[in-house]
Amino acid sequence: PLLPLLRTLGAAAAGAAAAILWRRWRERRAQRLGLNVTTDAAKGLVWTCIGGALQASQLFLGDKLGLYASMKHLCEKKDSGFTVIDLAASTGLHVRWLREWCAQQAAMGVLVLLDGEGDDDADLCYILPAAFAEVLADPTSSNYDIAMIQAVPSLLARARDSIPEAFRTGLGMPYDDENIASAIDRQHTVSIRHFVIPKLLPSIADGHVLAKLESGARVADLGCGGGNLLIEMAHRFPFSEFHGYEVSDVAIEHAKKAIAAAALRNAHVHDARKAGGSIDSTPARFDLILTYDVLHDAPQPQELMIAARRALAPHGVWLIADIKCADGVRANMRDGAAKTYWAFSTCLCMASALSEPNGKGLGTLGFSP
Ligand SMILES: C[S@@+](CC[C@H](N)C(=O)[O-])C[C@H]1O[C@@H](n2cnc3c(N)ncnc32)[C@H](O)[C@@H]1O
């Protein structure tokens, strides 16, 4: 009579042990995957993003209104810092608005509020530290790194106005936005001046590309944007001829104006849509072809690559610069910057790569080597 009882007890014990093991496995899995995140941590992440976006709006204002340049200038003139009264006098802007903005910049860590007594405008002295002056207000420095802030309001406006519909239809939109074109132009000018021209070009093909550019080369810049690379290179290599190709009306207009302002005769911009979709169809025309941060944005990257290959002279060089990424979601997830790259992608890069029906839609992290 004991046997059935023992069997029942054994089964119950085994069941209890299995339940404990199952619960432990689930706990460990939740821990490993981060599924047991607390609501406080979830709220923290949301508010970090909201705070970041709002702080970005103030960086945007500082850049747009020339406040960083003015503050840099004021700090160079006297070590004792400046007040909002000084800043108002040098910019012609209203003291009340500057008071709010400077306090925010100090709270954010861009400005330093000097020790002292009193809370009136004349009592509050600020300093813009040298590192921030360089990053925010010195376009000649290799550390100048504020330009992309110019694109942020446009990207947020896209998220509000047009991207929700793109999620429904599948169709994105091209790069046509003056602030976005200008932001990318300013940002890339830094790397072109400090890296591409002085370091990268001399290192290609044992210096042959540089020698050819010095003596006279034909160069195509596919997806030339606002014309930064064309302009910098046309200045540096006056015996060479530079042709930019673009599909964005805004970028074409921006590049044409910049080339005219620089009075360059060896730089030209073409509408890539008129040149059969990408580039002048004359074969073997170019000694150097550049696609600088373009292939992952192009709706038909394969066609662009075929056209580029055809247009390349027999000993020509094609310089492809693109976003460094891995193949696939899991591998890219390991990159801490992926959260920003994927945000760029929905609002800009993938939107451009899906701006035509049947667009390939590679996106920011979509062109892995
Ligand atoms: C990230 S921006 C880079 C612009 C420029 N190369 C620079 O570095 O500043 C990418 C540019 O590629 C252009 N683009 C995309 N597809 C293109 C195509 N098929 N032909 C020419 N330009 C294209 C976009 O309009 C956009 O201006």
The ligand as a MOL file (V3000), in Angstrom:
LIG
                    3D

  0  0  0     0  0            999 V3000
M  V30 BEGIN CTAB
M  V30 COUNTS 27 29 0 0 0
M  V30 BEGIN ATOM
M  V30 1 C 25.1820 61.5470 -47.0290 0
M  V30 2 S 25.0340 62.5390 -48.4360 0 CHG=1
M  V30 3 C 26.7460 62.7620 -48.8510 0
M  V30 4 C 26.9920 63.9780 -49.6900 0
M  V30 5 C 28.4530 64.2540 -50.0190 0
M  V30 6 N 29.0810 63.1460 -50.7080 0
M  V30 7 C 29.2280 64.5840 -48.7830 0
M  V30 8 O 30.0510 63.7780 -48.3730 0
M  V30 9 O 28.9820 65.6340 -48.1890 0 CHG=-1
M  V30 10 C 24.4890 61.4140 -49.6960 0
M  V30 11 C 24.1280 62.1040 -50.9970 0
M  V30 12 O 23.9660 61.1120 -52.0220 0
M  V30 13 C 22.9630 61.5850 -52.9150 0
M  V30 14 N 22.5030 60.4550 -53.7610 0
M  V30 15 C 21.7540 59.3870 -53.3950 0
M  V30 16 N 21.5450 58.5850 -54.4490 0
M  V30 17 C 22.1950 59.1260 -55.5150 0
M  V30 18 C 22.3630 58.7560 -56.9050 0
M  V30 19 N 21.8170 57.6570 -57.4030 0
M  V30 20 N 23.0970 59.5570 -57.6940 0
M  V30 21 C 23.6500 60.6790 -57.1910 0
M  V30 22 N 23.5050 61.1030 -55.9100 0
M  V30 23 C 22.8060 60.3240 -55.0680 0
M  V30 24 C 21.9320 62.1860 -51.9640 0
M  V30 25 O 21.0500 63.0650 -52.6120 0
M  V30 26 C 22.8230 62.8830 -50.9320 0
M  V30 27 O 23.0490 64.2190 -51.2540 0
M  V30 END ATOM
M  V30 BEGIN BOND
M  V30 1 1 1 2
M  V30 2 1 2 3
M  V30 3 1 2 10
M  V30 4 1 3 4
M  V30 5 1 4 5
M  V30 6 1 5 6
M  V30 7 1 5 7
M  V30 8 2 7 8
M  V30 9 1 7 9
M  V30 10 1 10 11
M  V30 11 1 11 12
M  V30 12 1 11 26
M  V30 13 1 12 13
M  V30 14 1 13 14
M  V30 15 1 13 24
M  V30 16 1 14 15
M  V30 17 1 14 23
M  V30 18 2 15 16
M  V30 19 1 16 17
M  V30 20 1 17 18
M  V30 21 2 17 23
M  V30 22 1 18 19
M  V30 23 2 18 20
M  V30 24 1 20 21
M  V30 25 2 21 22
M  V30 26 1 22 23
M  V30 27 1 24 25
M  V30 28 1 24 26
M  V30 29 1 26 27
M  V30 END BOND
M  V30 END CTAB
M  END
